[in-house]
């Protein structure tokens, strides 16, 4: 869901943000799996189609090419840093720029529709700050 939401936001921008490549992977993903029915439903409610998404594991992507990593939880970020050697300076929580104490986005995997809708909404709330961060990075 995060990749599609961020891509949608970037597509609405002009200039270099629009051409940034986005990708997603899971730390415990089953490579080649389709998006869950609840993920597809949650994004369809905001006009995005996730039906053709295929999951990738962290081992299937080239981490050295990434300009930034955005994680849902502290534990996801810690695993990327500890086991996959990502750079602390470019590894963030999606909600790092959202006011308040709730920085983690609970993983809805295996949950019901309500958990997926809450997860989607927490991501949507995070996107303006995430986009502002990317704009700042590109301009510096």
C-alpha positions as CSV (number, residue, x, y, z in Angstrom):
1,X,0.0,0.0,0.0
2,X,2.8,2.4,0.9
3,X,4.5,2.2,-2.5
4,X,1.3,3.0,-4.4
5,X,0.3,5.8,-2.0
6,X,3.7,7.5,-2.3
7,X,3.8,7.0,-6.0
8,X,0.4,8.6,-6.4
9,X,1.6,11.6,-4.3
10,X,4.8,11.9,-6.3
11,X,2.9,11.8,-9.6
12,X,1.0,14.9,-8.6
13,X,4.2,16.9,-8.2
14,X,6.2,18.7,-10.8
15,X,9.9,18.4,-11.5
16,X,12.3,15.8,-10.1
17,X,9.9,14.3,-7.5
18,X,7.7,13.0,-10.3
19,X,10.5,10.9,-11.8
20,X,11.7,9.4,-8.6
21,X,11.5,5.6,-8.7
22,X,9.6,3.9,-5.9
23,X,9.7,0.3,-4.8
24,X,8.6,-1.8,-1.9
25,X,9.8,-4.9,-0.3
26,X,9.1,-6.9,2.8
27,X,11.5,-8.1,5.5
28,X,9.4,-11.2,5.9
29,X,7.6,-11.2,2.6
30,X,6.7,-14.2,0.5
31,X,8.2,-13.3,-2.9
32,X,5.8,-13.5,-5.8
33,X,2.6,-13.3,-3.7
34,X,-0.3,-11.1,-4.7
35,X,-1.4,-8.2,-2.5
36,X,-3.9,-9.3,0.1
37,X,-7.6,-8.8,-0.6
38,X,-7.9,-6.3,2.2
39,X,-5.0,-4.2,0.8
40,X,-6.5,-4.2,-2.6
41,X,-9.9,-3.1,-1.0
42,X,-8.3,-0.4,1.2
43,X,-6.6,1.2,-1.8
44,X,-9.6,0.9,-4.1
45,X,-11.5,3.1,-1.6
46,X,-9.1,5.9,-2.4
47,X,-9.0,5.2,-6.2
48,X,-5.8,3.2,-6.4
49,X,-5.5,-0.2,-8.0
50,X,-3.2,-2.6,-6.1
51,X,-4.5,-5.8,-7.9
52,X,-1.4,-6.4,-10.0
53,X,1.1,-5.9,-7.1
54,X,3.6,-8.8,-6.5
55,X,5.5,-8.9,-3.3
56,X,9.3,-8.9,-3.1
57,X,11.6,-9.7,-0.2
58,X,14.5,-7.5,0.9
59,X,16.9,-9.9,-0.8
60,X,15.4,-9.2,-4.2
61,X,16.2,-5.5,-4.4
62,X,19.5,-3.5,-4.7
63,X,19.6,-1.6,-1.4
64,X,22.7,0.4,-2.5
65,X,20.7,2.2,-5.2
66,X,18.2,3.7,-2.8
67,X,18.2,7.3,-1.9
68,X,16.0,6.7,1.2
69,X,14.1,4.0,3.0
70,X,10.8,4.5,4.7
71,X,9.7,1.9,7.2
72,X,6.4,1.3,9.0
73,X,7.8,0.4,12.4
74,X,10.9,0.8,14.6
75,X,11.5,-2.9,14.4
76,X,11.5,-2.8,10.5
77,X,14.0,0.1,10.6
78,X,16.2,-1.7,13.1
79,X,16.2,-4.8,11.0
80,X,17.2,-2.9,7.9
81,X,20.0,-1.1,9.8
82,X,21.3,-4.2,11.6
83,X,20.9,-7.0,9.1
84,X,21.0,-5.3,5.8
85,X,23.4,-2.4,6.3
86,X,21.3,0.5,5.3
87,X,22.6,4.0,6.1
88,X,21.1,5.5,9.3
89,X,20.9,8.9,7.6
90,X,18.6,7.6,4.9
91,X,16.5,5.1,6.9
92,X,13.3,6.6,8.4
93,X,9.9,5.8,9.7
94,X,7.1,6.9,7.3
95,X,5.6,8.9,10.1
96,X,8.8,10.6,11.3
97,X,7.4,14.0,10.2
98,X,4.0,13.6,11.7
99,X,3.3,15.5,14.9
100,X,2.6,13.4,18.0
101,X,4.0,10.2,19.6
102,X,2.5,7.6,17.2
103,X,5.4,7.0,14.8
104,X,4.8,3.3,14.1
105,X,2.2,2.0,11.6
106,X,1.1,-1.4,12.8
107,X,1.4,-4.0,10.2
108,X,-2.2,-5.2,9.3
109,X,-1.0,-8.5,7.8
110,X,-3.6,-11.2,8.8
111,X,-6.0,-8.6,10.2
112,X,-9.4,-7.6,9.0
113,X,-10.5,-4.8,6.8
114,X,-10.6,-2.2,9.6
115,X,-6.9,-2.8,10.3
116,X,-6.0,-2.3,6.7
117,X,-8.1,0.9,6.5
118,X,-6.4,2.2,9.6
119,X,-3.0,1.3,8.2
120,X,-3.8,3.1,4.9
121,X,-5.0,6.2,6.8
122,X,-1.8,6.3,8.9
123,X,0.2,6.1,5.7
124,X,-1.8,8.8,4.0
125,X,-1.3,11.1,7.0
126,X,2.5,10.5,6.7
127,X,2.8,11.3,3.1
128,X,3.0,15.2,3.2
129,X,5.9,15.1,5.6
130,X,7.6,12.4,3.6
131,X,7.2,14.3,0.4
132,X,8.5,17.5,2.1
133,X,11.6,15.5,3.2
134,X,12.2,14.3,-0.3
135,X,11.8,17.8,-1.8
136,X,14.3,19.1,0.8
137,X,16.8,16.3,0.0
138,X,16.6,16.9,-3.8
139,X,17.1,20.6,-3.3
140,X,20.2,20.3,-1.1
